Every structure is written in C-alpha cells, then in structure tokens.
Amino acid sequence: MPPDPSFAPTQLAARAAYLLRGNDLGVMTTAAPLLYPHMWSWDAAFVAIGLAPLSVERAVVELDTLLSAQWGNGMIPHIVFANGVDGYFPGPARWATSALAEHAPRTRHTSGITQPPVHAIAVQRILDRAKTRGRSTRAVAEAFLDRRWDDLVRWHRWLAECRDLRGHGRVTLYHGWESGMDNSPRWDSAYANVVPGTVPEYQREDNKINTDATQRPSDLEYDRYLWLLEEMKAARYDDELLAKTMSFAVEDVFVSAIFSVACTVLAEIGEDYKRSPADVRDLYRWAEKFRAGVVDATDERTGAARDFDVRADRWVATETVAQFAPLLCGGLPHDKERALLKLLEGPRFCSHPDLRYALIPTTSPVSRDFRPREYWRGPVWPVTTWLFSWCFARRGWSERSLALRQEGLRQASDGTFAEYYEPFTGEPLGSMQQSWTAAAVLDWLG
C-alpha cells in the first residue's frame, strides 16, 4: 500500500493542540464547533486526556466544569450546555431538567441522561502526566483529586446502585444516546418497540450542519429519540419511576465493561493516594460484579458479548464493536478470550480485505446491518480505537495496543480530525475538527 500523504507526528500534534485551543470556551471545550457546540460527558473525559500532555492545569479545569454539573443523585449528565450558545437540538428548554428533576443542578443547564463512565481513566492520565512535571503541577492534580474524589465515587455508586436494575452486574440504559453509540444496530429491536405518541414539534439542527443524509439518523429514529425524552420528563427524571415506565430499557454490555475497568482504575488511584478504604473496597467490588456481568452476557461458543433487552426479556446479539466488551475488562476463560480475539482480528472485523486501515469498524462489514457511512453503523471512530488500544496496553497486550495506535495515527494523519471515517476509503465523515479525535492523537503522540 502506498504511503499516505500525511503530516509528520510533530505537525500532527501541533495541529491537534491548535484544534483543542480553538474549541476552548474558557472552562469547557466544545465537542465540535459546529455540530456539537456544548460539553458532552464522555467527550470531556477524552478531551481532558488530550489536554493533559499540553497542560495538566487546563485538563483539570475541564473535569471540574463537568463535575460542577453533576446531579445530586450522583449522575453525570451527558450534556452540559454552554451559556449563550444556540444551534443544538434538543437544547436546555426541551430537556427542562432544572424545572422537572429534583436532583438536577440549579446553576447549570444539563440534559437528563448519562454517558459511558470513562472519567476515571482521564483522572489517571492526568495524575500520570502530573508526575512528570514540577511540584506545582503535581499539587494541582492532587488538589483536584482531594476536591473531587467523593464526587467520582458518588458517580460510580449511582451507576452500580441505580442503574443495575436486576442486580446482574450490567448497566441499564433508558436511551440509546446513553451508550454514546446513538444509532448502533444494537438498539434496532429495542427502538422498534418504542411507539411514539404525540411528540412536540421540533426542528433538527444536526442535518443542517451535516447535510449528507447517509451519515445521520433518520427522522423516524429522531421521533423515537424524542419520545423517550418525553417519557423521561413525564417521570420527572426520577430513577425509580424511569425503571418502571420507560419504553426502552437495555442492559448495555459495552458500558458495563467500561464501568468495570473504570471502577478498578479509580480503586487503584484510591490506594495510591490513600483514600477511604471503604470507598476502595466498594470500587473493587463493583469492578468484579460488573466484570462478571459482562462475562455472563457472552455467547458460550465465541465469547462475543450481547446486550439484554429488559422490556422484551431477551438477549440481543449483533455484529458490532460491543461484542468485544470482554476484551476491555477481562474475565473470560482463556479459550473463549482467544476465540474472541480471533474474531476481532479476523476477516469479519480488522482483517476484512477491503478495510483501508486495520482498525475496528463499529459494525462488521459482513453484517446485514452494516452502513459504511452512517454514524455508528459501520464507520471507524478514532475514540473507539484509542479506548481499545489503552485497554489492551493495560492488559499487557502491548503489540496489539501498538498496532491499533499506529493504524489510528495513520488514519488521523490527514489532519481533518474527523468524528469518524469511512472504513473502506478512509474518507473523513461526520463533524470535522472533533475535539476527542484530536485528544486521542495527542495522547498517542504525547
């Protein structure tokens, strides 16, 4: 294969840093300046990871801003809205959380749902970067931990206690948006059982920015998304009522795997920095429980993980990136793990002969649900590549981790910092100048 026309690593790092500075609103970073002009929860964690090699102090500000919008029950909301910024739907008025939700903050406008709990990973990366700096930088990072430790534990406690409805060690979602993988084939059957009532009139903003309909969810999908929002509002975002009334309730195996890893990471930080032994014990207990929940959700033969549709009372098996959840958190017997790695590295995923880069497409190219240009139904997302590369390194799979990093950097070397990429051509798709794509690059090059 001929070499890509690309930026040298130092040029690419400089462009990524320039992008993050350009997307900086002062105390928060927009996920992307046009399509996503506010702060998204898991984006913010990755942004902090990318900011840490540039400025530990600024990375700390990012997480402080996010945690300042944490709900009283412990939930970190999936959007923190920037003051005075329009151009995104559904905005604060549609969510109406401060008017309806008992636990919503009164000083910040937020959405009423959550997103994957990757934040402990960001805290660890910040602390690791701070160790290589001067005393004052280390003091900033440690002061952040002192200030926010209880908030981080409350966040994990809320997920473990309020979102594990049946005690199975799997996080229950009430909206596909909570997974971060909005329109993944994983949610098709669950959404098919969501029958929208009268949805208040709305005007989408996303398809004004990205006018290529093949890249975005359909209007019917949006009707379902917004009907679920109306159901949440009717329940006033109350945890107990949501569990009883939501049309959509799915145990997400991928979020559960991330949660298990995050609990372990936060517990290790707690040990290193002499936090409450009771907190550390709880975190390790949750890590083990949710690791077991992920393993219990796997196919006996292949080791592939499945989601569980609570409303339909059935497993949902799809050929998506989510089936590799056990590779993030571990726990599979050796033979099943080997089979799952073979599936990941084989022709149904990373070794498919038509792929431009040997990276993980969000949906298998041989699946009938595969759409190479459509959001989470096929494209390759750099942030997903980063997550697998980081988890593989943590698990001691250094060669696999390095291979993903190298291919991820080759893909990103076009300098667009796209939200996602067409898996066969490498065409940058979605929003350009995406903060978390730049952040992944900065951490890889850091």
C-alpha positions in Angstrom: 0.0 0.0 0.0 1.5 3.4 -0.9 2.3 5.8 2.0 -0.4 8.2 3.0 0.1 11.9 2.2 0.3 12.9 5.8 1.6 15.3 8.4 4.7 14.4 10.4 4.0 13.5 14.0 5.2 16.9 15.3 3.0 18.7 12.8 0.0 16.5 13.6 0.5 17.1 17.3 0.7 20.8 16.7 -2.5 20.8 14.7 -4.3 18.8 17.3 -3.2 21.2 20.0 -4.3 24.1 17.9 -7.7 22.5 17.4 -8.3 22.0 21.1 -7.3 25.6 21.8 -9.7 26.7 19.1 -12.6 24.7 20.5 -11.9 26.0 24.1 -14.7 28.2 25.5 -12.6 29.0 28.6 -13.8 26.4 31.2 -15.1 23.8 28.8 -14.2 22.5 25.3 -16.9 22.2 22.7 -17.1 18.6 21.3 -17.0 20.2 17.8 -17.6 23.8 17.0 -20.5 23.5 14.6 -22.3 20.2 15.2 -21.7 19.8 18.9 -21.2 23.3 20.4 -21.5 22.2 24.1 -19.8 19.8 26.5 -20.5 16.1 26.3 -19.7 13.9 29.2 -17.5 11.2 27.7 -16.1 13.6 25.2 -15.0 15.8 28.1 -13.1 12.9 29.6 -11.2 12.2 26.4 -10.6 15.9 25.9 -9.0 16.0 29.4 -6.8 13.1 28.3 -5.7 15.1 25.3 -5.2 18.3 27.2 -3.1 16.6 29.9 0.1 16.5 27.9 -0.4 20.2 26.9 -1.5 21.5 30.3 -2.4 19.4 33.4 -4.0 22.6 34.8 -6.3 23.0 31.8 -7.2 19.3 31.8 -8.2 19.7 35.5 -10.5 22.6 34.6 -12.3 20.5 32.0 -13.2 17.8 34.5 -14.0 20.4 37.2 -16.5 22.0 34.9 -18.1 18.7 34.1 -18.3 17.6 37.7 -19.8 21.0 38.7 -22.9 19.9 36.7 -23.2 16.5 38.5 -26.7 15.8 39.7 -27.5 15.4 43.4 -28.1 11.7 43.0 -24.6 11.2 41.6 -25.4 11.1 37.8 -23.0 12.9 35.5 -25.3 14.2 32.7 -24.4 13.6 29.1 -24.6 17.3 28.1 -23.6 20.4 30.0 -24.9 23.3 27.9 -22.6 26.3 27.3 -24.2 29.6 28.3 -25.4 31.7 25.4 -24.7 29.1 22.8 -27.5 28.0 20.5 -27.5 25.8 17.4 -28.1 22.4 19.0 -31.3 20.4 19.4 -32.6 19.2 21.8 -31.4 22.1 23.9 -32.0 23.0 27.6 -35.6 24.1 27.1 -36.5 20.7 25.6 -34.9 18.7 28.4 -36.3 21.1 31.1 -34.3 19.3 33.8 -33.9 22.2 36.2 -37.7 22.6 36.2 -38.6 18.9 36.5 -35.8 16.9 38.1 -35.3 17.0 41.8 -31.6 16.2 41.6 -30.7 18.4 38.6 -28.3 21.3 39.3 -29.8 24.8 39.6 -26.8 26.7 38.4 -26.1 24.7 35.2 -28.3 23.6 32.3 -27.9 19.9 31.5 -29.6 17.0 29.7 -31.4 14.4 31.7 -29.4 11.2 30.7 -25.9 10.0 31.1 -23.0 8.6 29.1 -20.2 5.9 29.4 -18.2 6.3 32.6 -14.7 6.8 31.2 -13.8 9.6 33.6 -11.6 7.6 36.0 -9.3 6.8 33.0 -9.0 10.6 32.4 -8.1 11.2 36.1 -5.5 8.5 35.9 -4.0 10.0 32.8 -3.9 13.5 34.4 -2.2 12.1 37.5 0.3 10.2 35.4 1.2 13.3 33.3 1.5 15.4 36.5 4.1 13.0 37.9 6.4 14.0 35.1 6.0 17.8 35.8 7.1 20.1 38.5 5.9 20.2 42.1 3.2 22.9 41.5 1.6 20.9 38.6 1.6 17.8 40.8 -0.1 19.8 43.5 -2.8 21.0 41.1 -3.6 17.4 40.1 -3.6 16.1 43.7 -5.8 19.1 44.8 -8.3 18.1 42.1 -8.4 14.6 43.5 -8.9 15.9 47.0 -11.7 18.1 45.8 -13.5 15.6 43.5 -12.8 12.1 45.0 -16.2 12.0 46.7 -17.9 13.1 43.5 -16.2 10.4 41.4 -17.2 7.7 43.9 -20.8 9.1 44.0 -20.9 8.8 40.2 -19.8 5.2 40.3 -22.2 4.4 43.2 -25.1 5.8 41.2 -24.3 3.6 38.3 -23.8 0.5 40.5 -27.0 1.0 42.6 -29.5 2.9 40.4 -28.7 1.5 37.0 -28.3 -2.2 37.8 -32.0 -2.8 37.9 -31.9 -6.6 38.4 -28.6 -6.9 40.2 -26.9 -8.7 37.2 -23.8 -6.5 37.1 -24.9 -4.7 33.9 -25.7 -1.0 33.5 -29.3 -0.4 32.2 -29.8 2.4 29.7 -33.1 4.2 29.0 -32.0 5.7 25.7 -29.5 4.7 23.0 -27.9 8.1 23.4 -26.7 7.0 26.9 -24.4 4.4 25.2 -22.6 7.0 23.2 -23.4 4.8 20.1 -26.7 6.5 19.3 -28.0 4.6 16.2 -26.0 1.4 16.5 -27.7 -1.8 15.2 -27.5 -2.8 18.9 -30.6 -0.7 19.6 -32.7 -1.5 16.5 -35.0 -4.1 18.1 -35.4 -2.2 21.3 -36.3 1.0 19.4 -38.7 -0.9 17.2 -40.8 -1.5 20.3 -40.9 2.2 21.1 -44.2 3.6 19.8 -44.0 7.4 19.7 -47.1 9.2 21.0 -47.5 12.9 20.2 -44.0 14.4 20.0 -44.0 18.2 20.4 -42.9 19.9 17.2 -39.2 20.1 16.6 -36.6 21.2 14.1 -33.4 19.2 13.9 -30.1 21.1 13.8 -27.7 18.2 13.1 -28.8 17.7 9.5 -28.4 21.4 8.8 -24.7 21.1 9.6 -24.2 17.7 8.1 -26.4 17.7 5.0 -25.5 14.2 3.8 -28.4 12.1 5.0 -26.4 8.8 4.6 -24.3 9.9 7.7 -27.1 10.7 10.1 -30.0 9.0 11.9 -33.4 9.2 10.1 -36.4 11.4 11.1 -38.3 8.3 12.3 -35.3 7.5 14.6 -35.4 11.0 15.9 -39.1 10.8 16.7 -38.3 7.8 18.9 -35.4 9.5 20.5 -37.6 12.5 21.4 -40.5 10.3 22.5 -38.2 8.7 25.1 -37.2 12.2 26.2 -41.0 13.0 26.8 -41.3 9.7 28.8 -38.4 10.8 31.0 -39.9 14.2 31.5 -43.2 12.6 32.5 -41.3 10.7 35.1 -39.5 13.9 36.2 -36.2 12.0 35.6 -36.8 10.0 38.8 -34.7 6.9 39.0 -37.4 4.6 40.4 -40.1 5.8 38.0 -37.8 5.6 34.9 -37.2 1.9 35.8 -40.9 1.3 35.7 -42.2 3.4 32.9 -39.5 3.8 30.1 -40.3 2.0 26.8 -36.6 1.5 26.3 -34.6 -0.3 28.9 -31.5 -2.3 27.8 -28.6 -3.7 29.7 -25.6 -2.3 27.8 -22.7 -4.8 27.9 -20.1 -2.3 26.5 -20.9 0.4 29.0 -20.8 -2.3 31.7 -17.3 -3.3 30.6 -16.1 0.3 30.7 -17.7 0.7 34.1 -15.8 -2.4 35.4 -12.5 -1.0 34.1 -13.2 2.5 35.5 -14.0 1.1 38.9 -10.7 -0.8 39.0 -8.8 2.3 37.8 -10.5 4.5 40.5 -9.8 1.9 43.2 -6.1 1.9 42.2 -6.0 5.7 42.4 -7.7 5.4 45.8 -5.0 3.0 47.0 -2.1 5.1 45.6 -3.4 8.3 47.1 -4.7 6.8 50.4 -8.4 7.5 50.0 -11.1 5.9 52.2 -10.6 2.1 52.4 -14.3 1.7 52.4 -14.6 3.5 49.0 -11.7 1.4 47.6 -13.4 -1.8 48.7 -16.7 -0.7 47.1 -15.0 0.2 43.8 -13.2 -3.2 43.6 -16.5 -5.0 44.5 -18.3 -3.2 41.7 -15.4 -3.8 39.3 -15.7 -7.5 39.9 -19.5 -7.6 39.9 -19.7 -5.8 36.5 -16.9 -7.9 35.0 -18.9 -11.0 35.9 -22.0 -9.4 34.4 -20.2 -8.9 31.1 -18.9 -12.5 31.1 -22.4 -13.8 31.9 -23.6 -12.0 28.8 -21.3 -13.7 26.4 -22.0 -16.4 23.8 -20.9 -19.8 25.0 -19.1 -20.7 21.8 -17.5 -17.4 20.5 -17.2 -15.3 23.7 -19.0 -12.5 21.9 -20.9 -10.3 24.3 -24.6 -9.5 24.0 -26.9 -6.7 25.3 -30.1 -7.6 27.1 -33.4 -6.0 26.3 -35.2 -5.8 29.6 -38.6 -4.9 28.1 -38.5 -7.8 25.6 -36.8 -10.1 28.1 -34.3 -11.4 25.6 -30.6 -11.2 24.6 -29.7 -9.0 21.6 -26.7 -10.3 19.6 -25.3 -8.0 16.9 -22.1 -8.0 14.9 -20.9 -4.7 16.4 -17.9 -3.5 18.3 -19.8 -4.1 21.5 -19.4 -7.8 21.3 -15.7 -7.3 22.1 -16.6 -5.7 25.5 -14.9 -8.6 27.5 -11.6 -7.7 25.9 -11.8 -4.4 27.7 -12.5 -5.6 31.2 -11.2 -9.2 31.1 -12.7 -12.1 32.9 -13.3 -14.6 30.1 -11.8 -18.1 30.3 -8.6 -18.3 28.2 -10.1 -20.4 25.4 -13.1 -18.0 25.0 -10.9 -15.0 25.1 -8.7 -16.5 22.4 -11.7 -17.1 20.2 -13.0 -13.6 20.7 -9.6 -12.1 19.8 -9.6 -14.3 16.7 -12.9 -12.9 15.7 -11.7 -9.3 16.3 -8.5 -9.8 14.3 -10.2 -11.9 11.6 -11.9 -11.1 8.3 -15.2 -10.2 9.9 -13.6 -7.1 11.5 -10.0 -5.9 11.5 -8.7 -8.1 8.7 -11.6 -7.6 6.3 -9.8 -7.4 3.0 -11.5 -4.1 1.9 -10.6 -2.1 5.0 -8.4 1.0 4.4 -6.8 0.6 7.8 -6.7 -2.4 10.1 -9.0 -0.8 12.7 -12.2 -1.9 14.3 -15.3 -0.8 12.4 -18.4 -0.1 14.6 -20.4 -2.8 12.7 -18.9 -5.8 10.9 -18.6 -5.2 7.1 -20.2 -8.6 6.6 -23.3 -7.8 8.7 -26.6 -7.0 7.0 -26.8 -4.0 9.3 -23.5 -2.5 8.0 -23.7 1.0 6.5 -20.2 2.3 5.8 -21.1 6.0 6.1 -23.8 6.0 8.8 -22.6 7.1 12.2 -22.3 4.0 14.5 -23.5 1.5 11.8 -20.1 0.9 10.2 -17.6 3.8 10.3 -14.4 3.7 12.3 -14.2 6.1 15.3 -10.8 7.1 16.5 -12.0 7.4 20.0 -13.0 3.7 20.0 -9.6 2.8 18.6 -8.0 4.8 21.5 -10.1 3.0 24.1 -9.2 -0.5 22.8 -5.6 0.5 22.4 -5.4 1.8 26.0 -7.2 -1.2 27.5 -5.0 -3.6 25.6 -1.9 -1.9 26.9 -3.3 -2.1 30.4 -3.9 -5.8 30.0 -0.4 -6.4 28.9 -1.1 -6.8 25.2 1.5 -4.3 24.1 1.8 -5.5 20.5 -2.0 -5.3 19.9 -2.1 -1.9 21.6 0.8 -0.6 19.5 -0.8 -1.9 16.2 -4.0 0.0 16.9 -2.1 3.1 17.9 0.0 3.1 14.7 -3.0 2.4 12.4 -5.1 5.1 14.3 -2.3 7.6 13.7 -2.1 6.7 10.0 -5.9 7.2 9.7 -5.7 10.6 11.6 -2.7 11.8 9.6 -5.0 13.5 7.1 -5.3 16.3 9.7 -9.1 16.6 9.5 -9.6 15.2 13.0 -12.9 13.8 11.8 -15.6 12.4 14.1 -15.5 9.1 12.2 -14.1 7.6 9.0 -15.4 5.5 6.1 -13.8 2.1 6.7 -13.1 1.2 3.1 -11.9 4.5 1.6 -10.7 6.3 4.7 -12.8 9.3 3.9 -13.3 11.6 6.9 -17.0 11.8 7.8 -19.3 13.4 10.3 -18.1 16.6 12.1 -14.6 17.8 11.3 -12.4 19.4 14.0 -13.7 16.9 16.5 -12.1 17.5 19.9 -11.9 14.0 21.1 -10.2 12.8 17.9 -7.6 15.5 18.4 -7.3 14.4 22.0 -6.7 10.7 21.0 -3.9 11.8 18.7 -2.3 14.0 21.4 -2.3 11.1 23.9 -0.9 8.7 21.3 1.9 11.2 20.4 2.3 12.5 24.0 
